Structure formats: structure tokens, C-alpha cells
């Protein structure tokens, strides 16, 4: 199971309980009362990871009845299932459903089996991204298999990195790139299929916005690109920028920015000095998972980053 493969580090805290009497109710999304359905089979494991803008808990719980006021006093909370089934407030919730909560919501849930899921809390409200723009309450978002699989893989990569790193300063430097990747996956998972459809007659407006975006990216040089920063600089919402990118280029905003970052990295590798490394160039452009970066780079350019670097040094 995902939690069982992780080991504690100076970045990641691991808690395991084999006795219900020792179990402490977590305070991530609210305090509650758990009643085990099969007390003799009780066990709980969780990995706790703080980021600069939130808190993330990957947990394998136990079969139980749960009563809890779930939510946050600020920001937004989410529950992402890995292997999950419950009856929550009279509604069946399964592994294809992400829960998003604003404010505090009373929950009554019956979980007939041990569920594995991520609880995350963002300190910022994440409004105007195209999902969960409501004022308060609990939302249930069903997702397709592919975006959900990418979201889960990103979560596991994030926790595996935290488990392997023992220097909090190194992990802190990757907080923003990690969050951007996570937000990209959440946007793909939670925004409805018609949520980014452009209005008739809006193409010229979107074309001008993308031209401004390209100019801003060009001025950014080799700095990492983040959707929130770009939207703020252009005085629009992330959702508007997403809609414009899809209308003009037919791809998501995150795919478009990823290609820009890949090209920036390629330029550094092919023109860099002897002191340039693949890892430094990738990290500098916001790629924190080097395996994923290498696969994307080869798919985009037909060669590995190290081959580009070697060829650049021969020129």
C-alpha cells in the first residue's frame, strides 16, 4: 500500500497505530469520533507532509463509523481517494470521487473497509481555477481514470521524494514546483469537460491575451513559470487563462507552460557552459521529478537531456 512503502525523514513524519486506544484523532480537516466496525482488525498508518501553502496527509484508515465536522477555517480542503468506499451523508462515495470542502461541514460516514486516501489543506483559497468556486460547503467531483491516475502518481512521487530527502532546505526549495504540478493535476481532474469552453466571438480577445502571456514568458527568461503568478501579472483569473490557452492553442494551460519550460531548459543545455548540469537546468525551470522531466523531454525533442547537453558542449 502507498503508506506502507514510505519511511520517515526530517521532511516526512510517519505515524502507525495498532491499538485503537493509542489512536489520536487527526486535526487536519477537523476533529471527529471514530467507532471501529471490527476492533480486533484495527490498524492505521499515515504520512504527514507540510508544504509552504498547506498540509498533506496520506492515510490508510480502518473500517469505521465516523462523525466529524470536516473543513478548514481558511483556504480549501480536499480528499483524494486511492482505494475508497463509503456512505457519506447518505451518498455513496467511491475511488473515482474527489471531495472538496470550504468552511466546515458536518459529516456522518460509514466505511465498511480500510480506505486509503489523501487529505490535503491549502492555506490559500484556490478560487477562480475553474473548480470549487462556491462560497462554502462540500462538493463531490467524479473524475475520469486518466487524470485521476496522474493525480495519484503525482501525490505518490511527492511523498516518495519527501521520504528520501533528509534535508528540509532542499525540499523547501521544491515546494513551489511541487504545488504547481499538483495544481495542474487537480485542474485536469476537477474542471468539468465544458468548464473551459470559450464563448462565441471571444477568440480575438483570447488571442490577444495569449500574445501578452507569450511576451510575459519571454521576459521571464529561465525563471520557473507558475500559473497563479502569470494570471496575477496579466490581471485575469487562472480559469480565464486556461480558457484562452485552450481556445487559441487547443491544449491546457499547464501543457502549454510545460512546453515553454522544456524549451527553456533545452536552450540552457545546448548553449550552457561546462558548469551546467541536466539536474540544475531542470530544477531551475521548475521540474522537480527528474524521471518525469526526462521522459517528457525525450518525447518532445527525440533525445535525452544528457544527449542535448553533450551535443551543446561539442559545438
N, C-alpha and C positions, 0 to 999 in steps of 0.2 A: 504494500500500500504506500501511497505517496509520503505520509508522515513517517512511516517505519524506516524509510531509506535515509532519512536526514539525521545528521549528528549535530550536537550543539557546537557553537563557536562563540567568539566575542561579539559577533553580529546577531546570531540567531539563538533564541532560547527554546529549549525543548522541555516540555512537561509531560509526564506519563503517570497515570493513576491506575492501580489495580484493585483499589478498595474504595467503595463509594463514600465511606466515612472520611477519607482523605481528600476527596474531590472538592475543589473550590470552584464555585460558580464564576465564570469569567465576566469581566466588566467591559468587554469590547463593544457590544451593541446593546447592553442592558443586563441588569440582574434578573434572575428568574428562579423558578423552582422546578427541579428535575426529579421525576419519580421513575426509577428503573423498572422496566417491564419484566426483566429477568435478572434480578440482583446477583445471582451466582455467576452470571456471564459478564459482569461489569468490567469494562476497561475503557480508558480514554487517553488519547495522545494528542498533543497539539504542538505546533511550532509557531513561535511568536516573533514577528519581524516588524520593527518600526522603520518607517521611512520618514523623510523630512516633512511630507504633507499627509501623513496618515499612519495607520496601524493595520497590520495584516496578520491574520491567524488562520493557519491551515490545521484543520481539526478532524479527527476521526472520533465520533461520539459513540453512544450506546443506545440500544433500544429503550425508549423512554416516553413519558408524557412530560410536556414542557409548557409551563405558563410563564410568560415573560413580557415585560414592556420593552420591546426592541426598538432601537433607534439611536439617534445622536442629537445632542443639543445644538450642534452646528455641523455644517457640511452634509455629507450623504453617506449612507451605509449600504453595502451590497453583500449578498450571499451568493457565491458561485458554486454550483454543485459539481462534484466529481462522480460520486456514486450516491444517489439520494432518492428517498421516497418518504413522503409524509402526508398527513392530512392536516392542513394548517388553516385555521379559522373556517373549517368546513370545506376547504378546497384541496383537491389532490395536487401535490407538487412533486415533480419528478426531476430526473437528471438533465432535462432539457430546459429547465426554468431557472432564470436568474431573478432573485428578489432584490428590489431597490427600495430603500426607505428614507424618507425625510421626516424630521421630527421624531416623535415617539408613538408607537403603535402597540396596543395590547395584542399578544399572540397566544393562542391555545393550539398546541400541536401534538400529534401522536406520531411517533416514529417507531415503526414495528421492527426495524433492523438498525444495525450500526451504520450510520451515514458518514460519508467523507465530504467535506466542503470547505471553502474558503470564506471567512468573514473579513471584510475589509471596510475601513472607515477612512474616507478622505476628509481632511480638515476644511478644504475649500469646497464650495457648494456644487461645482461641476455643472452649473446651469448653461443653457444655450449651446449644448453639444448635440442636441437632437434626441436626447433621451432623458427621461425623468425631470422634465422642466416644470412639473407640478409643484405646488406650494408645500404640501405635506401629505403623508400617507404612505401606504405600502403598495408597490407595483409589482406585478408578475410579468416577466418578459420571457416568452418562449423563443428559442433560437434554433437555427439550422445546425446540422452536425459539424460542418467545416469550420465556421467561425468559433463555435464553442470549443472544438478541438484545439484551435490556435490559441484561444484564451487560456485553456488549461495548460498547454505546453509552456506558454509564457510564464504563468504562475509557478510551475514546477522549476523552470530554469532560474527564476528569481530566487526561489528558496534554496535551490542547489548551490547557486553562487554564494548566497549568504552562509550556507553551511560550510563551504570550502574556504571562504575568506576568513582570516583571523585578525585582520587589520580594519577596524571600524572606519579609519580615514579613507582607505581605498574604496570601501563600499559607499561611504557618503558621497564620494566624487561621482558615483554612478547613479545616485538617487534620481536625478532628473531624467537621464536617458531611459532608465528602467520605467519610470512613471509614464513617459511618453509612449513607450511600447505597450504598456498595459492599457493606456487610454485608447490607443489605436485599436487594440483588440476589443475593448468594451464598445467603442463606436461601431465596429463591424458587427458585434453580437447584438447590440441593443437597439440600434436605429432601425425602424421598420423599413421594408423594401421601398415604400413610396415616400419615405420621410424626407428624402433629399431631392425630390422631383422639382425641377425648375418651372416657374410659371411661364405661361406663353408670353412671348415678347420680351423676355428678360435676358436673352442671350448677349446682347450688346453690353448691358450692364455687367454681366458676369465676365465677359471678355476683358473689359477694362479693369475689373478687379484682379483678374489673374495677371494682367500685364503689370499692375502695381506689385503684386506678390512676387513676380519674377524679378522685378527691379530691386525689391527689398532683399530677396535671397542673394542676388548678385552683390549687393552692398555688404552682405553678411560675411562674405569670403568663406573661410573654412570653419566658421563657428557652427556649432550644432544647431539644428532647426527644430523649434518646438511650436506646436500648433497654437497653444494659448498665447505665446509671445507674438507670433505673426498676426493672429487675429486682432490682438490688442493694438499692435502698431498700425494696422490698417483700419482700425475703428469699426470692426464688424464682429459678429459672433463667430465662433468656430463652426457652427452649423451653416451659416451663410457662406463661409469659405469652403466648406465641404460641398455644398450645393454648386457653387461656381466651378470648382475643380472638376466635378463630375460632368457638369453641363458642357464645359469647354474641351476637356481632355478625355472624358469618358472613363476616368479612373478615380479612386478615392483620394482624398487629400493626403492621407498617410502614405499611400503608394507613390504619389507624386513627389512628396518630400523625401521619401526614402531614395527614389531615383536621383534626386538632386544631391543627397548626401553621398550616394555611391559615386556619382561623377566627381564630386569634390574630393573624395578620398582617392579616386583614380588619378586625378590631376596631381595631388600631392605625391603619390607613389611614382608617377612617371617623370616628375620634374624634381623630385626631392634630392637632397644631398645624401652623403654617406651615413649621416646620423639618423635618417628617417627609418622607422620600422613599420611593418604592417600593423602591429598592435597599437602603436602610438597614433598612427593615422586613423585607424578605425575608431578608437576611443575618442579622439579629438572631434570626430564627426558624429558622435552620439551612438555608435554601435557598441553595445556593452556585451552582447553574446557573440563571441568571435566565431563560433561554429556556424551560427545563422548568418552572420555577415559574410563569411567565406562562400557559403552556398549561394547567397543572393548575388554576390559579386561575380561568381563564375557563370551563373545563369544570365546575368546582364551583359557580360563582356566576353564570355567564351574563354576565359583564362583565370587562373587563380591570382589573388593579390600578390603573392610572392613572385609569380612569373612577371607581373607588371613591374614590380619593383626591380627585379633583376634586369629586365629589358631597359628600364629607365636609366640604370647605372651604366649600361653599355653605350648609351647614346652620348 
